[in-house]
Amino acid sequence: MKWNSAIAAMLCLGLAACTQTEGDIAEEFALSPDAPNVDLENPAVQEVLAIRDRAATALQQGDAETFAAGIDEGFVASNPADQLARKEAMVAFVANAELRYTGIDTVLAFAQQVAPDIVVLMGNEFTTQSSVPDDATSGQSFVDSRLNRRFTDVYRRGEDGVWRHLAKQSTLVGSEPLD
């Protein structure tokens, strides 16, 4: 399902969720009970969600170049192990097969253009990973587990007019082994 048809399905048919599949990865964007805070009609939000989807596909395929293209030079992430990673480290994790996602399901609670050049996404993401960097989990193994993480993502439109991921914060709120 393409983004424009997925958004149309949610807006026009009142569906609670949609799934986009590209290759072997499926990313689901469901609307939380706070759906009025999710502005899927905003072109900037639509563009950011498309960038996020490309990044998810890149994480699954190990495509560091595509992953890097969607990230701002000032990017910083705070992961569930309370560690910070800059753009260079995240791209290296993808390039070296240290970070691989096999699935990402997202429940959006907030998706708004909060300033002319800033979009903020908030919600929960449920991820399965086939590999993670050694130091990213403080000794816990989350490979082949389904993780529930609360997240906040900030995207900034650069001077070139291109939206890029500027900051990510995620907090682990639960995990369960895959069957």
N, C-alpha and C positions, 0 to 999 in steps of 0.2 A: 504494500500500500504506500503510495507516495504521500509526502507531507501534506500537500494541498488537499488531497482526497481524505486523508485521515482527519485533518482539521475540519473539513466540511462535514464529515461523518459525525464528529463530536458536536459541532455547533448546530448543524441542521437536523440531525436525527436524534440528538439528545443522548448519544451513547456515553457511557461512563469511561470507556477506555478504547484505545486503538493499539494495534501492533504494527510496527514497521519491520520488515524482514529484508535483510541485505546479506547475501551469502548465507552463512550458517548462524548469524547472530540475529536475534530478535530483541528489539528494545520496545518496551511497552510504556506508553505515557498514559497513565490513568489520572483522573481528576479526583482530588480529595474532597471531603465535604466542604472545604473552603474554596470551591471552584470559582466563586466570584473574584478571587484574587489571582486567577489564572487568565491572562489576557491573550488568548490564542488568535484574536483578530489583529493584533498589533504586528505589522510587518517585521519590526526589529525582533520581537519575541520569536516569530516564525523562523527568521534567519538564524537566530541563536540556537534554536532547537535543531535545525538542520546541521549546524556546525557540531553540536553535541552528538548527533547521530553519526556523523562522519568520524568523530573521535572514537566513539564506541566500536565502530567497524574496524578502525585502525588498530585499536587495542586487541581485538580478536585476531586480526590478520598479521600483527607484528609490523605494521606499516608505520615506521617511525617518521617518515617524511610527511605523510598526510597528518599524522598526529601533531607534529611540530607546527605545521602550517596553521592550525587552529588555535595556537597558544601565543599569547602576548609575550614580548621579551621580558616584561616585568613579572611574569607569572610566579605565584607561590602557592603551594598546597600544604595544608595541615592535614595529615592522615589520621586514622583512628588510633594509631600508636603514639599520637602527640608528637610527631616528627614533621619538620618542614622540608619541603623539596622544591627547588627552583626548576625552571623550564629545562635546563640542561640535564639535570638528574632524571626528570621524568622521561625525557626523550631517550636517554641512555637506557633506562629500564625497559622501554619498549624495544629499542634496537637490539638489545642483548638478550631478549626473550626472558627477562626477569619479571615482567609484568604482562600477563595475558588474561583477558577476560573471555569467558565462553558464553556469558549472558549478562544482560543488564535489563532489569525492569524498573521503571521509574514511576513514582506517584508524585505528581506535582501538587504542591499546596500553594505555591506562589510563583508567578511568572509575570513580571512587569518590567516595563521600561521606566526606571525610576528617575532618570535624567536623560537629556538628549543623547548622550553617548554611553549610557550605562544600562544594562539589563541584568536583573537579579532573578535567579531560579532558586527555589527552596522546595524541599520535600524529602521523600525517602527513596533510596535506590537499593534494589535487591540485586546483588552481584554474585556470580560464580566465577571463580578464577582458576586457571590451570597452573599459574605460577605467580608468585609475588616476590619482591626483593627480600633477601634474608633479614634485613634490619627493620622492615616495615611493620612487623607484627609483634615486636617485643617478645620473641620466642614462641609465640602461639602459631600453629599452623592452620591457615584458613584455605589452603589449597583443597579443592573439591568440596568446599562448603558453600552454602548459600548465606551471604551476609546481608543483614539489614542495617543500612547506614542512613542517618539523617545527614543531609548535605545542604550547603549553600554554595552556589556558583555565581561568580560575578564575571560579566563579559563587558568589554569596552570596545567601542568603535574607534579605530585609529584615525589618524589624519588622512590616511589613504581611503577612508570610508569602509574598511573591512572590519567586521566584528571578530574579536579574538577573546579566548578565555584568559582572564586576568588573575582570578583567585578561586581557590576551592578549599572548603573546610568540610570534613566529614567526621562523624562520630559514630562508632559502632554501637548499635543498640540491641543486637542479637545475631546469633548464627546458629545454623543447624547443618549437620552432615548431609551430603547428597545420598540418595538411595542407590 
